[in-house]
Amino acid sequence: MTASIYNPATQIGGETQFFEWVWQNQTYSVAYETRGSGTPVLLLPAFSTVSTRGEMQGIAEQLAPHFQVVAMDWLGFGQSDRPPLNYCPALYRQLLQDFVRAHFQQPIAVVAAGHAAGYAMQAAQQPNLFSKLALVAPTWKGPLCAMGAPTPVRDGVRELVRSPGLGQFLYGLNTTPGFLKFMYRRHVFVNEARLTPDFIAAKHQITQQPGARFAPAAFVTGTLDPVANRDEFLTVGRSLTIPTLVVIGEQSPPQSKAEMEALATLPNVQSVRLPGTLGMHEEEASEVAAIVSPFLRA
């Protein structure tokens, strides 16, 4: 399949390549990019309607002088293929494990944002896959789930957005530049001055790729939640045997921040608090990298 191409500003400044990944007897192209040299570090962007590896660009710039930085677009997002699959946690768990095993000969360090943190934590239970975890504003609960929408409602919304015609219309309403700016201002960025017309236009362009609605519909409705509840989230956290750092955004929404704080209380987890909210890996990239870099090099 041919991957979608969009504004190069959404990349991290390296060479774009594609991993040909087989899922249920079909092959899909997964975009990734490499920058710098040295010990490898994998950067995993947060799941969102506008998810791309480009949101990790600021962190990549800070780490590239010391590491070989690899950033990946999840299937269904960014520059990767966006087929109309029934996206689910099992797909992304397998993709992450297969990507790492295909590209790295030794356990690697991972910097994961948002929902990607949950998938990285689960993958870390596999032997000899990861060496360190840096989890930036880690979350596990999708937007409609966090709002308290019952499962039948969330399932109905997902199927509506997946449907032809009406689904594309509903998706379009929820990805207008005005709505994207509203969502960023509400819980993604703290500094509204960063939400320039050019910034919002670039984010909007990401939503306009063929097949763009399918994976985001799964994320928004909680279908991609890596765990079912906080107890399961913390059980995964307690199972970690590698060095783990949690970066908590001080201005994160109360529910999300409570999950970050709960994870930070585990005895095997280091934590630090910085200004920022759910998009702090992009908005406060320099500050996050300044904390993550020495942790990775220790």
N, C-alpha and C positions, 0 to 999 in steps of 0.2 A: 504494500500500500504506500501511497505517497504522502509524506508528512506535510502539514501546512507550513507556509512561510509567512512571516510577519515582521514587523519593525525590529531591526537588529539591535535596537537599544534595549530590548528585553533579554539580551544575552549577557554573559559575564566577561567577554573580552578574550575568549580563547577560540579554539577550532571546534566547530560543530560537527559531531559525528552521530551515527545512528546505530543503535543496538537492535538487531533483528530478533525479536522475542516471540516464542511460540506459546500460545495459550489456547487450550482446547482445539488443537490441530489447525489453528490459524496463526499466521505470522504477522506481527505488527512492528512498526518502526518506533523506537523510543529514542528521543533526542537527548544527547548529553554533550558536555563540553569540558575540555581540559585546559587548565591554565597553570603555569608555574612548573616547578620540578622539586623533587625530594620525596619525603614520606607522603603517601596519598591521604587525602581527607575528602570524604564524600559530603556534599551539601545537598540537603533535601528540602525543597520549598514547601511551604504550607499548602494544604488543600484550600481552594477557594474558587469562586467563579472566574477569577483572573489569575489563577496560579500559573507561574512560569519560573524557570530556573533564574531568570533575570532578576527576580526580587532578592536573590542571594549575591548580586553583583558587588555590593559594597563590602560584604564580608569576604568575598573571593579576592578582592583587590588587596585587602589587608593581610590575608593568609598566603597569597601566591608567592611572596618573597621567601617564604619559609617552607612551603609545602607544595606538592602537586595537588591542585584543587580540581575536583571533578564535581560538576553539578548536573543533575538529571531533571528532565521534565517527566512527570508521571504520565502514564498512558491516559489519554482522554483530556489532557491539558497541554498548554504551551505549544511547542513545536512538534510534539509527538502525535502519532495517529490518534484520531478521535472517533473510533467506530461506535455504532449504536449498541454497545454491549450492555448486559445487566451488571454494571459495576458493583463490586462487593469487596469486603476486606480480604477474602482469600486470594483474589486476583492481585492485590497490591502486596500482600505478604510474599507471594510467590515471585512477583516481579522484582522486588527488592533483593530477595535472596539470590535469584538467578543473575541479576545484574552484577552484584558484588562478586559472586563466584566466577563469573565470566571475565571480569576485568582486573581482579586483584589476586595476587599470589600469597598474600599474608593478611592477617586481620587488620582492618583499617579503622581509623577514627571517623566519626560521623557527627555532623552538625545538622540537626533536624528542627524544623519550625512547626508550630501548631500541631495539627493532626499527624503530620509526618513523624512527630516525636513518638506517638503511640506505636506506630509501625516499626520504628527503629528499636524501641524497647522490646517489642516482641521478637524481632529478628535477632536481637542480642542474646536471646535464649539459645540460639543455635551455636554449637561449639565452633571456635576459631573463625568467626565471621567478623566481629568488631573488636577493637582494642579499647576505644573510649567513646563515650556518648556526651555530647553537649546538646541539651534540649532547650530551645529558645521559646518561651511562652508556650509550653506544651499544653495541648488540649486533647479531649477525646469526644466531646459532645457537639454534634452538628447544630447549626443555627436554629432550625425548627424544634429540635429536641430540647435545646437550651431554653427556648421560649415556652416549653411545656405542651407543645402540640401532641395529641395522642397518636399512637402508631397508625390507626386507620386513616387519619387525616394526612399524616406525612406520606403514607403509601399512595394515597390518592393524588396528592400534589405531584409526587414523582412521576406517576403514570400519565398525568395530564401534560406535564412538561415534555415527556418522552413522545407523546402522540404527535402525528404529523399535523401540520397546519396550526391548530390551536396551540400546540406545545411551543412551536417557534414564536408565535405571537406573545404568549405569556412570558417566555424567556426574554424576548425583546423588551417587554415592559420593565423587567427587573434588571436589565443591563443597559439602560439609557445612561448617558453621561451624568445626568442629574442624580439618578438613583445611585450610581456608583460613588459619586462624591458624597452623597448622604451617608452611605454605609461606611466609607472610609472615615468620615468625620465622626461617626457614631462610635466605632470601636476598633478601627484599624490603625489610624494615625492619631497622634495627639496634636501636632502642630498643623493647623488648617492651612497655613501659608504654603506648605509643601504640595497642596492639592491644586497645582496650577492647571490651566487649561490643557497644556501640552501633556502633563502627567496623566490627567483623566482621559485625554484622547488616546494615549498609548494603551491605557488599560481597557478602554472601550474596544479598541481594535482587536485585542486578544479575544473578546467575546464574539467577534464576527466571523470566526473561522468555520468552515463546514463541519458539522457535527459537534459544535461547541457546547450544546446544551446538555448532552447526555451524562457525562461524568459530573459536572457541577450540580445537576438535579439530584444525583445520588448523594453528593456531599451535603447539600443544603438540607435534605430531608433526613439526614442521620444514617443513611444506608451505608456510608463509609466509616462510621464510627468504629475504631479498632477494638473497643471493648463495650460492654453493655452497661456498666455502672462503675462508681468510684471504687468499690471493693475490688473489682477485677483489675482496674487501673493500678491500684496500689499493690495488688498481688504480683502483677508483672514487675512493678518497681522493686519489690522486695527480692525478686528472683535475680536481679542484676548482680553480676559478679565482677564487672569491669568498672573502672572509674567513671562516674557519672556526675555531670554538672547540670543543674537546672537554673536557667536565667528567668527570673520572674519580672514581668512588666508591672510596675507599680500602679499604672492607670488602667489595667485590664478590667473588663467587666467583672462584677462581683462573683458570678458563678464560675467563670473561667479562672479567676485569680484564686478562688478557693481550691480548685483542683491542683493548681500549681503549688500552692502552699502545702496541701496535703502530701504531695509527692516530695516536697522539700523536707518534710519532717522525718523521712525514712533515714535510718542510721547510715546507710551505705551511699547516700546521695549528698553531694555538695550543692550549695545554692548561693545565689547572689541576686540582689534586687537592683533594678535599674529603672530610670524613667522610661515610660513607653507602654504600649498596649499590644494587641494581638499582631500588629504588623511591625513590631520593634526590630525584627531581623532585617527589615528594609529601611525603616525610618531612622533607626538608631544603630545603623550597621557599624559605624566606627567604634561606638561605645561597647557594643556587643562583642566585636572582634577583639577589642582590647582586653576583655575578660576571657574570651575563649582561647585566644592564641597561647598565652602562657600555660593554660590548662592542657592544651594539646601537646605542648613541647615538654612538659614536665616528665 
